[in-house]
Amino acid sequence: MADRPVVVAVFGHGRRTELDRTLSSFEQNVDPDMIAARFIFDDSTDPAYQAEIAETFDWWSVIGGTKRLGFGGNIERAWSALQGVHAPYVFHLEEDFTFNRPIDLAGMIAVLDTQPDLVQLALLRQPVGKAEEAT
């Protein structure tokens, strides 16, 4: 396993309160030695907001633009930007995720490494909306 095998990609669109909670929760629940790089892909189209979060979270790289791409377009922007990053795993995070316990990144990597048919893992989250609550 690489020394720092995980790149973190956070996707957002200008919800600062949620972003603050997400990044705080993430940093409290991961082993920082597992993280090769941290990126925030912001689709708010607000250069002032992007500069503000880049200054506040200066250990994160903020990538955004002035044209809204939508969620899928923002993900495409991320995959393009991550082409030059040398880490075998990407941890996808959205600006409204929080964690209620430590994230076992090493354990997740072990599963992916020993199960070649798996290409991604998802963490369990609470149901959102009546349809999910019913299942």
N, C-alpha and C positions, 0 to 999 in steps of 0.2 A: 504494500500500500504506500502511496506517495506520502511524504511527510505532512503535507497539508492538502488533502485530496478533494476538498469541497469548495465550490464557488457558490455564493449565495446571490440569488437574483430576486429582488423585491419589486413587485409591480404595483404601481399606484397611479392616482390621478388627482392629487391635490388635497387629500383629506389628512391634514397635518395631525390632528388629535389621534386618529387611528394609526398613522405612521409612527408617531411617538410611542404609542402603546406596543405596537408590533415589534419595533426595533428593541425596545427595552425588554420585552418578554423573550425575544429571540436571544439577546445577549446573555440574559440570566439563565437560559436553559440549554446552552450548547457549550461544548468544549472549544474554546477559541483556537486551540492548537490544531483543530481539524480544518480550519477555514483558510483557504488560499487567498481569496479575494471576496469583497463585498460590493454589490452594485445595487443601486436603486434606479429603476427604469420608470421615469415619471412621465405620464401622459397628460399632465395638467395644461400644457402649452403656456405656462406662466414662467418666463425667465427669472423674474424676481423670486418666485417661490422656489424654483430649482436652485438658485444661488443661495437662498436662505437655508435650505436643507443640506446643501453641500457644505456650507459653513458650520452648521450645527452638528452634522454627523460627518466630520472631516475624515473619519476612518472608512467611510463608504464613498465609492465613486458614483456620482449622480449623472445619469444620461437621460436627456429629454430633448424636446424640440418645441417648435412654435406651431406645429400642425398636429392636431389630434389624430391619432392612429387607431384608436379603439383598442380593446383588450388584445385581440388577435394580432393587430399590427404592432402593438407594443412588445408582444412576445417575439415577433419576427425581428424587431429592432434588437432585442436582447440576444437572440441566437446569432445574429450578425456580429454584434459587439463582442460576444464571448468567443468568437472563432480563434482569437489569438491568445486566449487564456489557457494556461497549461494546468488543468486539473481534471481528473476523470469523472467527477460527479458534480451535478448542479442541484442545489436545494432551492426549489421554486417556492416563493413566499409572496402572499398578497398583503397589501397595506392594512388589512383588517383582520389578520390572523393574530391570535395570541396562544400561548402555551401554558398549560397548567401543571406541567412536570418536565423534567429534563428530557431532551431529545437525544436518543442514542444513535448518533450518526455512525459510529463505528459498527454498531449492530446492523444498521440499515445497509451499510456498505457490504458487510459480510453476507447478508442475504442476497444482495445483487450479485456479488462475486461467485456465490455457490449455486445460484439458480439462473443459468444462462438464458432461460426463456423469459425471465422478467427484465423489463427495461425501465420500470418505474415502480415506486412505492408511494402510497398515500397514507398520511396520518389520519386517524379517525377524528372526526369533528362532530359537534352537536348538530342535530337536524335543524334546518332552516325552512320554515314554512309548513303548512298543514300537510302537504303531500309527503314530505320527508318524515314528519312526525308520525304519520300513519304507518310507515314501513318499519 
